[in-house]
Amino acid sequence: MAELRRGIFKVLKLPLKLLPLWMDAIGAGLLVSSIVDKNHRLRERLKGLGEKVFFFYATDIRKGFYLHIEDGGIKIVPHFSGETDVTMKGTMDVLLGLLTGEEDPDTIFFSRRLEISGDTGVAIHFKNILGSL
């Protein structure tokens, strides 16, 4: 599955670079919402985080979006004026694999394919939630 995802992103890299950021945020929002909707346990575990904001930056397409967790729900927005709790940087393929549970968070972090900064406690808690997908 990871090989198929990599192949798809190789083909889509240029179109993703050219799309407006708001369209990227809508697509990411639909993807993340479908993941949360299919996994009720995930929604409950996200409630344990409280209100947090994560910034995901795809280094290969030079775009990012904000993931706002509140009451176990997730909103994806292209812009956010407040402070973020955690920033995660990696290629689009790595970030998608992380959010879908197809990539092991520890493996991609220790192989330096994912860079994490900000509140380490929140990042580890979120990583553990994603690792349980």
Backbone bond lengths (Angstrom), bond angles and torsions (degrees), N, CA, C in turn:
res aa  C-N    CA-C-N  psi(-1)  N-CA   C-N-CA  omega(-1)  CA-C   N-CA-C  phi
1 M - - - 1.445 - - 1.531 110.68 -
2 A 1.331 116.82 -39.81 1.470 120.60 -179.90 1.527 110.62 -63.05
3 E 1.335 117.44 -37.83 1.465 120.68 179.47 1.530 110.77 -64.87
4 L 1.326 116.29 -41.07 1.456 120.76 177.86 1.528 110.01 -62.73
5 R 1.340 117.01 -44.63 1.461 121.51 179.34 1.524 110.32 -60.73
6 R 1.343 117.68 -43.55 1.469 120.91 179.21 1.522 111.26 -61.70
7 G 1.335 116.40 -40.80 1.460 120.72 178.92 1.515 112.20 -64.28
8 I 1.322 115.58 -40.80 1.463 120.13 178.61 1.520 110.33 -63.80
9 F 1.332 117.44 -44.00 1.457 119.73 -178.81 1.513 112.51 -69.71
10 K 1.311 116.85 -28.64 1.460 119.05 176.91 1.532 109.90 -63.66
11 V 1.329 115.79 -40.49 1.465 121.18 179.65 1.529 111.01 -73.29
12 L 1.323 117.21 -37.07 1.465 121.66 -174.46 1.524 114.93 -88.90
13 K 1.313 117.91 -3.26 1.466 120.17 -174.56 1.529 112.36 -56.94
14 L 1.318 118.23 -47.96 1.468 120.65 -179.33 1.527 111.50 -64.86
15 P 1.351 119.20 -49.44 1.474 117.62 177.66 1.534 112.72 -59.30
16 L 1.329 118.19 -37.06 1.463 120.40 178.80 1.529 111.30 -65.06
17 K 1.328 117.03 -34.76 1.461 120.31 177.50 1.525 111.11 -65.98
18 L 1.332 116.82 -32.81 1.458 121.45 -174.00 1.529 113.95 -87.70
19 L 1.329 117.51 -21.24 1.462 120.32 -179.36 1.520 111.00 -66.14
20 P 1.330 116.87 145.82 1.474 118.58 174.02 1.527 110.26 -64.07
21 L 1.313 116.16 149.63 1.454 121.81 -176.71 1.523 112.36 -58.84
22 W 1.323 118.48 -36.25 1.456 120.23 -179.18 1.524 111.28 -64.09
23 M 1.337 117.73 -32.53 1.462 120.71 177.61 1.527 110.23 -70.57
24 D 1.329 116.94 -39.38 1.468 120.89 176.14 1.525 110.36 -60.25
25 A 1.343 116.06 -42.89 1.463 120.66 -178.72 1.528 111.10 -64.59
26 I 1.326 117.27 -38.00 1.466 120.35 177.34 1.527 110.32 -63.88
27 G 1.324 116.84 -45.68 1.462 120.89 178.93 1.520 111.96 -62.26
28 A 1.325 116.55 -45.14 1.469 120.38 178.43 1.523 110.25 -64.36
29 G 1.337 116.96 -38.80 1.460 121.08 178.87 1.519 112.24 -62.41
30 L 1.319 116.67 -42.89 1.463 120.85 178.36 1.530 111.05 -63.78
31 L 1.323 116.22 -42.28 1.463 120.38 179.48 1.528 111.02 -63.35
32 V 1.316 117.25 -50.36 1.461 121.19 -177.51 1.530 110.58 -65.68
33 S 1.326 117.48 -39.73 1.468 120.46 178.12 1.518 111.37 -61.37
34 S 1.325 116.98 -39.99 1.464 119.44 179.37 1.528 111.15 -66.23
35 I 1.324 116.90 -35.94 1.466 120.56 177.77 1.526 110.21 -65.73
36 V 1.323 117.05 -46.34 1.466 121.43 -179.06 1.525 110.66 -66.82
37 D 1.330 117.47 -41.50 1.464 120.91 -178.73 1.525 112.37 -64.06
38 K 1.318 117.35 -31.87 1.469 121.26 -179.42 1.524 112.63 -80.54
39 N 1.323 116.80 -14.99 1.458 120.18 -173.80 1.539 109.51 -129.35
40 H 1.336 115.73 90.64 1.470 120.49 -177.42 1.529 111.81 -64.50
41 R 1.315 116.80 -32.17 1.465 119.85 177.51 1.527 110.93 -63.87
42 L 1.313 116.16 -35.68 1.464 121.10 177.05 1.524 110.31 -61.15
43 R 1.316 117.13 -43.97 1.466 121.47 179.30 1.530 110.23 -59.36
44 E 1.320 116.83 -42.87 1.475 120.79 179.47 1.526 111.23 -64.94
45 R 1.324 116.49 -40.73 1.471 119.87 179.74 1.519 111.24 -68.48
46 L 1.320 117.34 -33.63 1.462 120.63 177.79 1.525 111.35 -66.03
47 K 1.326 116.80 -32.06 1.467 120.22 177.18 1.526 110.69 -59.46
48 G 1.336 116.60 -31.09 1.462 121.28 178.90 1.527 113.13 -65.94
49 L 1.297 117.21 -18.89 1.467 120.71 177.38 1.520 112.66 -77.20
50 G 1.324 116.73 -23.33 1.462 119.28 -174.23 1.519 109.26 78.83
51 E 1.310 116.21 -154.28 1.463 120.34 179.32 1.531 108.82 -91.77
52 K 1.320 116.54 112.76 1.460 122.13 -178.27 1.519 110.09 -135.82
53 V 1.324 115.07 154.62 1.463 121.40 177.33 1.525 108.37 -126.84
54 F 1.328 114.91 127.38 1.456 122.70 178.21 1.527 108.22 -113.84
55 F 1.315 116.29 142.40 1.455 120.88 173.86 1.520 107.60 -112.12
56 F 1.328 116.18 121.97 1.463 122.50 177.34 1.519 107.43 -107.48
57 Y 1.334 115.69 124.69 1.458 120.48 -178.69 1.522 109.34 -121.82
58 A 1.342 115.19 120.46 1.466 121.64 178.58 1.525 107.95 -88.74
59 T 1.318 115.88 107.79 1.459 121.06 -174.23 1.526 112.96 -67.12
60 D 1.327 117.57 -30.02 1.459 119.60 -176.60 1.528 113.11 -76.81
61 I 1.324 118.25 -26.19 1.462 119.55 177.79 1.534 111.25 -110.91
62 R 1.326 116.03 -0.19 1.473 123.41 176.84 1.530 112.62 55.59
63 K 1.330 114.72 47.05 1.458 121.25 177.69 1.522 109.24 -138.69
64 G 1.317 114.48 153.81 1.444 119.39 178.32 1.512 111.75 -142.12
65 F 1.323 115.10 165.23 1.455 120.64 175.11 1.522 108.05 -146.02
66 Y 1.307 114.70 159.84 1.460 121.82 -179.29 1.514 109.55 -104.19
67 L 1.307 115.70 135.16 1.446 123.08 177.05 1.525 106.22 -110.51
68 H 1.318 116.35 113.90 1.457 122.39 -176.16 1.524 108.30 -106.63
69 I 1.334 116.91 115.91 1.458 122.34 179.36 1.522 108.11 -99.78
70 E 1.332 115.10 127.74 1.457 120.36 179.35 1.526 108.32 -152.03
71 D 1.328 117.29 124.24 1.469 123.71 179.65 1.527 112.32 55.46
72 G 1.311 117.41 36.18 1.454 121.56 178.70 1.514 113.92 79.77
73 G 1.317 117.13 -3.33 1.456 121.30 177.49 1.516 110.20 -99.71
74 I 1.311 115.53 161.71 1.456 120.65 -178.71 1.521 109.37 -128.26
75 K 1.321 115.11 133.08 1.460 121.78 172.24 1.522 107.11 -118.91
76 I 1.306 115.95 139.56 1.458 122.22 174.69 1.524 106.93 -109.11
77 V 1.319 115.78 125.49 1.458 120.24 179.10 1.531 109.47 -132.00
78 P 1.349 116.62 147.17 1.460 119.17 -179.27 1.524 113.33 -77.78
79 H 1.335 117.30 -22.36 1.464 121.13 -177.69 1.524 108.91 -136.68
80 F 1.316 116.32 149.09 1.455 121.91 178.33 1.514 107.68 -149.49
81 S 1.320 117.00 129.97 1.467 119.62 -174.54 1.526 113.33 -92.16
82 G 1.310 118.11 -11.87 1.462 120.54 -178.66 1.519 112.79 -89.62
83 E 1.309 114.87 -167.66 1.467 121.79 177.85 1.525 109.86 -85.64
84 T 1.311 116.57 141.80 1.467 120.46 174.48 1.519 109.10 -92.73
85 D 1.318 115.14 150.69 1.461 120.30 178.40 1.527 111.39 -85.76
86 V 1.334 115.98 -38.50 1.466 121.01 -177.03 1.523 109.14 -142.71
87 T 1.325 116.59 140.23 1.465 122.66 172.92 1.522 107.98 -115.85
88 M 1.337 115.98 132.72 1.463 121.86 177.02 1.520 107.81 -124.72
89 K 1.333 115.76 126.77 1.461 121.60 -179.06 1.520 109.55 -123.10
90 G 1.314 114.71 138.41 1.459 121.68 177.02 1.518 108.02 -178.95
91 T 1.308 116.53 179.05 1.461 119.56 176.50 1.528 109.31 -69.09
92 M 1.310 116.92 161.20 1.466 121.70 179.50 1.525 110.51 -57.23
93 D 1.297 116.70 -40.60 1.456 121.93 179.33 1.530 111.24 -60.46
94 V 1.320 117.04 -44.78 1.462 121.75 -179.33 1.525 110.26 -66.64
95 L 1.328 117.40 -44.63 1.464 120.24 -179.47 1.519 111.73 -64.15
96 L 1.313 117.04 -41.66 1.462 119.87 178.12 1.526 110.28 -65.35
97 G 1.309 117.21 -42.73 1.462 120.52 177.62 1.517 111.95 -61.19
98 L 1.317 116.47 -37.13 1.462 121.66 177.27 1.524 110.85 -64.61
99 L 1.332 116.84 -48.84 1.462 121.14 -176.75 1.521 113.78 -70.39
100 T 1.319 117.76 -26.50 1.464 120.53 -179.91 1.517 112.50 -92.81
101 G 1.324 117.46 -6.57 1.457 120.34 -179.63 1.514 113.99 83.16
102 E 1.328 117.24 7.87 1.460 121.08 179.86 1.523 112.60 -82.46
103 E 1.320 116.89 -18.25 1.471 121.80 178.40 1.526 108.02 -114.01
104 D 1.305 116.53 137.56 1.450 121.52 176.19 1.529 108.49 -75.00
105 P 1.338 117.77 121.09 1.471 119.84 -177.21 1.529 113.49 -57.13
106 D 1.325 117.89 -40.15 1.468 119.98 179.92 1.523 111.27 -65.14
107 T 1.321 116.17 -42.76 1.464 120.43 -178.30 1.523 111.33 -62.20
108 I 1.332 116.99 -46.39 1.467 118.15 -177.55 1.526 111.84 -72.65
109 F 1.331 117.15 -27.64 1.460 119.34 177.07 1.529 110.58 -72.61
110 F 1.329 116.95 -49.84 1.461 119.74 -176.56 1.524 112.87 -72.97
111 S 1.337 117.43 -18.56 1.468 119.79 174.75 1.531 110.71 -88.00
112 R 1.333 115.32 3.06 1.472 123.64 177.69 1.524 113.79 65.05
113 R 1.332 115.70 24.73 1.462 119.26 173.91 1.527 110.60 -88.55
114 L 1.328 116.56 -10.09 1.457 122.70 178.03 1.517 108.52 -132.16
115 E 1.325 116.03 127.61 1.457 121.82 177.77 1.531 107.94 -108.26
116 I 1.323 116.34 128.83 1.463 121.64 -178.27 1.524 108.63 -121.97
117 S 1.341 115.63 133.57 1.463 120.44 175.05 1.526 108.45 -139.99
118 G 1.322 115.33 161.57 1.465 120.48 179.95 1.514 110.99 110.88
119 D 1.315 116.92 -147.91 1.460 124.03 -177.81 1.528 109.57 -71.04
120 T 1.326 116.47 104.45 1.464 120.06 -174.45 1.528 112.43 -65.46
121 G 1.330 118.06 -33.56 1.463 120.66 178.29 1.515 111.44 -62.56
122 V 1.325 116.59 -44.88 1.465 121.71 178.22 1.525 109.54 -66.57
123 A 1.325 117.19 -41.65 1.468 120.76 -179.84 1.527 111.14 -62.02
124 I 1.318 117.42 -42.81 1.470 120.77 179.75 1.522 110.24 -66.76
125 H 1.323 117.50 -42.58 1.464 120.68 178.28 1.533 110.17 -60.51
126 F 1.325 117.22 -45.35 1.461 121.95 178.96 1.523 110.68 -64.23
127 K 1.321 116.30 -42.00 1.470 121.51 177.89 1.523 110.46 -59.11
128 N 1.329 116.68 -42.12 1.463 120.29 179.65 1.533 111.56 -66.48
129 I 1.322 115.81 -36.79 1.470 119.33 176.07 1.520 110.15 -63.07
130 L 1.340 116.28 -46.91 1.466 120.07 179.86 1.522 111.22 -65.53
131 G 1.324 116.79 -35.33 1.460 120.34 179.18 1.512 113.18 -66.06
132 S 1.320 117.10 -19.69 1.467 120.41 -178.73 1.536 112.53 -90.60
133 L 1.333 117.43 -0.77 1.471 119.94 -179.52 1.509 111.51 -65.28
